[in-house]
Amino acid sequence: MYGELAAAERFENLTIEQFGDERLICCKGGVDRQARDLALRGLERAREIVESGSFDLVVLDEICVAILFGLVTTEEALELVDLKPGHVELVFTGRGAPQELIDRADLVTEMKEIKHYFNNGVMARDGIER
């Protein structure tokens, strides 16, 4: 759903909020203004959550790809690191992490594909890739 929170689910000890839509973002013609606005709304919501200190773990899934595509700036992501209370674990995922983010991180892990079911025709699965 463009322009609004795409999904929010609440479990006993887990809250999932998804911003964005299912379209592939292509940067050839520049960043789509609606996509950037939606990414910024997601980032603002993440800021509220981080600052509240109400959660022990906050995961911004694929934020590094959002930075790579120009939907979010490295500086905007680093602001979250600066706002983070000491007891909050902040996790950024996605390929292409900018060096500034790597330098500020306490832990950096790189995953490497060995085998992927996509190569056997299995498309993105709900709850995993989308």
GROMACS elastic network, one bead per residue, 0.5 to 0.9 nm:
[ bonds ]
;  ai    aj funct       b0    kb
    1     4     6  0.61897   500
    1     5     6  0.71678   500
    1     6     6  0.51911   500
    1     7     6  0.85941   500
    1    19     6  0.86447   500
    1    20     6  0.71175   500
    1    21     6  0.55956   500
    1    22     6  0.82518   500
    2     5     6  0.79904   500
    2     6     6  0.73860   500
    2    19     6  0.86879   500
    2    20     6  0.64931   500
    2    21     6  0.59229   500
    2    34     6  0.75870   500
    2    35     6  0.78731   500
    2    38     6  0.74639   500
    3     6     6  0.83679   500
    3    19     6  0.85921   500
    3    20     6  0.75967   500
    3    21     6  0.87052   500
    3    34     6  0.68002   500
    3    35     6  0.79069   500
    3    37     6  0.74967   500
    3    38     6  0.55919   500
    3    41     6  0.87491   500
    4     7     6  0.88864   500
    4    19     6  0.71794   500
    4    20     6  0.77228   500
    4    38     6  0.69974   500
    4    41     6  0.83841   500
    5     8     6  0.72601   500
    5    17     6  0.73485   500
    5    18     6  0.62892   500
    5    19     6  0.51408   500
    5    20     6  0.72160   500
    5    38     6  0.82606   500
    5    41     6  0.85778   500
    5    42     6  0.79676   500
    6    17     6  0.77496   500
    6    18     6  0.55112   500
    6    19     6  0.53218   500
    6    20     6  0.61851   500
    6    21     6  0.65787   500
    7    16     6  0.76962   500
    7    17     6  0.57428   500
    7    18     6  0.50539   500
    7    19     6  0.71338   500
    8    15     6  0.73506   500
    8    16     6  0.55441   500
    8    18     6  0.63400   500
    9    14     6  0.82622   500
    9    15     6  0.58125   500
    9    16     6  0.51421   500
    9    17     6  0.65657   500
    9    18     6  0.88947   500
   10    13     6  0.78808   500
   10    14     6  0.60052   500
   10    16     6  0.63640   500
   10    17     6  0.86302   500
   11    15     6  0.60526   500
   11    16     6  0.83652   500
   12    15     6  0.81859   500
   17    42     6  0.85316   500
   18    21     6  0.86530   500
   18    42     6  0.77152   500
   19    38     6  0.66093   500
   19    39     6  0.67120   500
   19    41     6  0.77370   500
   19    42     6  0.55098   500
   19    43     6  0.89800   500
   20    23     6  0.84453   500
   20    35     6  0.69723   500
   20    38     6  0.60240   500
   20    39     6  0.66320   500
   20    42     6  0.80607   500
   21    24     6  0.84828   500
   21    35     6  0.84166   500
   21    38     6  0.89907   500
   22   130     6  0.75720   500
   25    31     6  0.78502   500
   25    32     6  0.79656   500
   25    35     6  0.80130   500
   25    69     6  0.77450   500
   26    29     6  0.75664   500
   26    30     6  0.77492   500
   26    31     6  0.75102   500
   26    32     6  0.85723   500
   26    69     6  0.78791   500
   27    31     6  0.56107   500
   27    32     6  0.81328   500
   27    69     6  0.64480   500
   27    70     6  0.82894   500
   28    31     6  0.81319   500
   29    32     6  0.82299   500
   30    33     6  0.88884   500
   30    69     6  0.88555   500
   30    70     6  0.85484   500
   31    34     6  0.86123   500
   31    35     6  0.72484   500
   31    36     6  0.69036   500
   31    69     6  0.72964   500
   31    70     6  0.65994   500
   31    71     6  0.68350   500
   32    35     6  0.52520   500
   32    36     6  0.63766   500
   32    37     6  0.87444   500
   32    71     6  0.85023   500
   33    36     6  0.51090   500
   33    37     6  0.61257   500
   33    38     6  0.85912   500
   33    71     6  0.87798   500
   34    37     6  0.50619   500
   34    38     6  0.61490   500
   34    39     6  0.85573   500
   35    38     6  0.51613   500
   35    39     6  0.61329   500
   35    40     6  0.86062   500
   35    71     6  0.69634   500
   36    39     6  0.50021   500
   36    40     6  0.61001   500
   36    41     6  0.85878   500
   36    66     6  0.89997   500
   36    70     6  0.78482   500
   36    72     6  0.71263   500
   37    40     6  0.50877   500
   37    41     6  0.62429   500
   37    42     6  0.87053   500
   37    71     6  0.81310   500
   38    41     6  0.50182   500
   38    42     6  0.63022   500
   38    43     6  0.86280   500
   38    71     6  0.87503   500
   39    42     6  0.50379   500
   39    43     6  0.61601   500
   39    44     6  0.86142   500
   39    66     6  0.77917   500
   39    71     6  0.61243   500
   39    72     6  0.67220   500
   40    44     6  0.60408   500
   40    45     6  0.85143   500
   40    71     6  0.76286   500
   40    72     6  0.68341   500
   41    44     6  0.50467   500
   41    45     6  0.62173   500
   41    46     6  0.86010   500
   42    45     6  0.50884   500
   42    46     6  0.62009   500
   42    47     6  0.86277   500
   43    47     6  0.61639   500
   43    48     6  0.87235   500
   43    60     6  0.86457   500
   43    72     6  0.80601   500
   43    76     6  0.80978   500
   43    77     6  0.79435   500
   43    80     6  0.87308   500
   44    48     6  0.63458   500
   44    49     6  0.87256   500
   45    48     6  0.50969   500
   45    49     6  0.63012   500
   45    50     6  0.86595   500
   46    49     6  0.50585   500
   46    50     6  0.60410   500
   46    51     6  0.84713   500
   46    58     6  0.79100   500
   46    59     6  0.88807   500
   46    60     6  0.77419   500
   46    80     6  0.79659   500
   47    50     6  0.51661   500
   47    51     6  0.59890   500
   47    52     6  0.84143   500
   47    79     6  0.85276   500
   47    80     6  0.61532   500
   47    83     6  0.78055   500
   47    84     6  0.87735   500
   48    51     6  0.53110   500
   48    52     6  0.60714   500
   48    53     6  0.89344   500
   49    52     6  0.52162   500
   49    53     6  0.67635   500
   49    54     6  0.69608   500
   49    55     6  0.72588   500
   49    58     6  0.78557   500
   50    53     6  0.56018   500
   50    54     6  0.76235   500
   50    55     6  0.74034   500
   50    57     6  0.88696   500
   50    58     6  0.70561   500
   50    80     6  0.72107   500
   50    81     6  0.89507   500
   50    83     6  0.70703   500
   50    84     6  0.57730   500
   50    85     6  0.73972   500
   50    88     6  0.73788   500
   50    90     6  0.81390   500
   51    54     6  0.82195   500
   51    80     6  0.84221   500
   51    83     6  0.61519   500
   51    84     6  0.62792   500
   51    85     6  0.69773   500
   52    55     6  0.78081   500
   52    85     6  0.85909   500
   53    56     6  0.72060   500
   53    84     6  0.78176   500
   53    85     6  0.63260   500
   53    86     6  0.89567   500
   53    87     6  0.77699   500
   53    88     6  0.66467   500
   54    88     6  0.85844   500
   55    58     6  0.67119   500
   55    87     6  0.88990   500
   55    88     6  0.67326   500
   55    89     6  0.86117   500
   56    87     6  0.64125   500
   56    89     6  0.59645   500
   56    90     6  0.85048   500
   57    87     6  0.87570   500
   57    88     6  0.57005   500
   57    90     6  0.60418   500
   57    91     6  0.76108   500
   58    88     6  0.72966   500
   58    89     6  0.62400   500
   58    90     6  0.50309   500
   58    91     6  0.62078   500
   58    92     6  0.86894   500
   59    89     6  0.82914   500
   59    90     6  0.60371   500
   59    92     6  0.60564   500
   59    93     6  0.76659   500
   60    63     6  0.56920   500
   60    64     6  0.87840   500
   60    90     6  0.78446   500
   60    91     6  0.61416   500
   60    92     6  0.50234   500
   60    93     6  0.64574   500
   61    64     6  0.81628   500
   61    91     6  0.78281   500
   61    92     6  0.60586   500
   61    94     6  0.67605   500
   62    65     6  0.53062   500
   62    66     6  0.64758   500
   62    67     6  0.88374   500
   62    92     6  0.69626   500
   62    95     6  0.75697   500
   63    67     6  0.61990   500
   63    68     6  0.85462   500
   63    71     6  0.89905   500
   63    72     6  0.77487   500
   63    77     6  0.80574   500
   63    92     6  0.60682   500
   63    93     6  0.60357   500
   63    94     6  0.61871   500
   63    95     6  0.89075   500
   63    97     6  0.86479   500
   64    68     6  0.61458   500
   64    69     6  0.86772   500
   64    72     6  0.86752   500
   64    74     6  0.85273   500
   64    77     6  0.88867   500
   64    92     6  0.68352   500
   64    93     6  0.60788   500
   64    95     6  0.60331   500
   64    96     6  0.61130   500
   64    97     6  0.50576   500
   64    98     6  0.74364   500
   65    69     6  0.61283   500
   65    70     6  0.85088   500
   65    71     6  0.86202   500
   65    93     6  0.81682   500
   65    94     6  0.54262   500
   65    95     6  0.60192   500
   65    96     6  0.65178   500
   65    97     6  0.75553   500
   66    69     6  0.51992   500
   66    70     6  0.61828   500
   66    71     6  0.50828   500
   66    72     6  0.57003   500
   66    73     6  0.82276   500
   66    94     6  0.84102   500
   67    70     6  0.50533   500
   67    71     6  0.58128   500
   67    73     6  0.54085   500
   67    74     6  0.62082   500
   67    77     6  0.82775   500
   67    96     6  0.84884   500
   67    97     6  0.79189   500
   67    98     6  0.80387   500
   68    71     6  0.77277   500
   68    72     6  0.81473   500
   68    73     6  0.84232   500
   68    74     6  0.89124   500
   68    95     6  0.84986   500
   68    96     6  0.65592   500
   68    97     6  0.76723   500
   68    98     6  0.79734   500
   69    72     6  0.78584   500
   70    73     6  0.63709   500
   72    75     6  0.83832   500
   72    76     6  0.65386   500
   72    77     6  0.72386   500
   73    76     6  0.51574   500
   73    77     6  0.64883   500
   73    78     6  0.86863   500
   74    77     6  0.51671   500
   74    78     6  0.61236   500
   74    79     6  0.86806   500
   74    98     6  0.71300   500
   74   100     6  0.75361   500
   74   101     6  0.72023   500
   75    79     6  0.62064   500
   75   100     6  0.88940   500
   76    79     6  0.52309   500
   76    80     6  0.71208   500
   77    80     6  0.55299   500
   77    81     6  0.71032   500
   77    92     6  0.89235   500
   77   101     6  0.81360   500
   78    81     6  0.50242   500
   78    82     6  0.64890   500
   78    83     6  0.88157   500
   78   100     6  0.84076   500
   78   101     6  0.68723   500
   78   104     6  0.81726   500
   79    82     6  0.50585   500
   79    83     6  0.62867   500
   79    84     6  0.87327   500
   80    83     6  0.50711   500
   80    84     6  0.61358   500
   80    90     6  0.84773   500
   81    84     6  0.53410   500
   81    85     6  0.88943   500
   81    90     6  0.74454   500
   81   104     6  0.82151   500
   81   105     6  0.86050   500
   82    85     6  0.85217   500
   84    87     6  0.81830   500
   84    88     6  0.63687   500
   84    89     6  0.81432   500
   84    90     6  0.75654   500
   85    88     6  0.56117   500
   85    89     6  0.86772   500
   86    89     6  0.79954   500
   92    97     6  0.87626   500
   93    97     6  0.81805   500
   94    97     6  0.69246   500
   95   110     6  0.82932   500
   95   111     6  0.88678   500
   96    99     6  0.89171   500
   97   100     6  0.83453   500
   97   101     6  0.65711   500
   97   102     6  0.67472   500
   98   101     6  0.54408   500
   98   102     6  0.64923   500
   98   103     6  0.88064   500
   99   103     6  0.60264   500
   99   104     6  0.86495   500
  100   103     6  0.51141   500
  100   104     6  0.63914   500
  100   105     6  0.87638   500
  101   104     6  0.52187   500
  101   105     6  0.61493   500
  102   105     6  0.52219   500
  102   106     6  0.83305   500
  102   107     6  0.82127   500
  102   108     6  0.66207   500
  103   106     6  0.83015   500
  105   108     6  0.65854   500
  113   116     6  0.68798   500
  115   118     6  0.89091   500
  115   119     6  0.81712   500
  116   119     6  0.59451   500
  116   120     6  0.78200   500
  116   122     6  0.89469   500
  117   120     6  0.52317   500
  117   121     6  0.68369   500
  117   122     6  0.55948   500
  117   123     6  0.80195   500
  118   121     6  0.50787   500
  118   123     6  0.58204   500
  118   124     6  0.77326   500
  119   122     6  0.72253   500
  120   123     6  0.89468   500
  122   125     6  0.81375   500
  124   128     6  0.73622   500
  124   129     6  0.53342   500
  124   130     6  0.64987   500
  125   128     6  0.54708   500
  125   129     6  0.56177   500
  125   130     6  0.63237   500
  126   129     6  0.64301   500
  126   130     6  0.52240   500
  127   130     6  0.57931   500
